[in-house]
Amino acid sequence: MEFNSDGIAQSFYLEYAKMTGFAASKIACRRSKVTKEWVEAKYACTRFGSKRKTDARNPRPCMKIDCKAMLHVKRRQDGKWVVQNFVKEHNHELSPEDVHYFPCYRNIASGDLNNISTLHSVGAKPSKIFVALAKQCGGYQNIGFLQKDMRNFLDKKRRLELESGDAKAMLEHFTSMQEENPNFFYAMDLDEDQRLRNVFWVDAKGREDYKIFGDVVSFDTTYITNKYKMPFAPFIGVNNHFQSTLLGCALLADETTSTFVWLMETWVRAMGGRALLDPKVSSTKGAPKRIRSGVEISSRNGYWEYAGLNAQFAPQKKKVGFAA
């Protein structure tokens, strides 16, 4: 048997392993000392080799039991790769029905990534998304990945996609601003792995302006023109000259309910706990559930209208006017 490349040989052995019921990987390869091209490769069962001795108190589990099953291929002068040695027998049981649990066969295709992102963005729970994928693929074993892999993907999306050093530079800048003026406020939302998810900040002027011009507040997440393609969410008020005044800014990792709850609660905290006017009436008609929930949970004191991704807060039963 021969192959056009070592990559095709590897794909063939992985497919054979998947059908047979074991996990496989590349264990060795060699380059030519003259041409520097790959000329030899070995692929084997992942239970190839023996356990290493360790003095660790809680050593990691090791599945190696010196299985000899393997495929050894070499490159000929004409560029074809031929089988040099093939060992079929395993010293352990094979599990064709469980191969979808093996890490080497778990991969989320680009089409599935788009479907997962789309469903999650409209509020579908991960468990419901996974059930939908199982129905589409004809069973959980045909999906190609586990629900844990999908949750890890969603968790990664909920982090700010910052380049190396950006988070540190941002924190240093905020710290510097707060040293210059103690009324400068900032907050960072971290995930379980202590990685940055969302950021909010407002300067001293914005906090003072809200005390005076807090009758109407506009909240908008349509600005996704920044370098990282992340929602930029400004809180904007209007002063007595009908001019916009900035009442806070945020960079968000996503637009889920939990994110908006965190943002609204943080914004109210930044404003000294002073929510919007008129605690008697609250209307959130027309807003997406994820934004509506964030607003209602954090501040049930205002009336707001929704158009696109723009939420406007205004007091009910109080005429919005501007002092001369």
Secondary structure, 3 states (H helix, E strand, C coil): CEECCHHHHHHHHHHHHHHHCCCEEEEEEEECCCCCCEEEEEEEECCCCCCCCCCCCCCCCCCCCCCCCEEEEEECCCCCEEEEEEECCCCCCCCHHHHHHCHHHCCCCHHHHHHHHHHHHCCCCHHHHHHHHHHHHCCHHHCCCCHHHHHHHHHHHCCCCCCCCHHHHHHHHHHHHHHHCCCCEEEEEECCCCCEEEEEEECHHHHHHHHHHCCCEEEECCECCCCCCCCEEEEEEECCCCCEEEEEEEECCCCCHHHHHHHHHHHHHHCCCCCCCCCCCCECCCCCHHHHHHHHHHCCCCEEEEECCEEEEECCCCCCCCCC
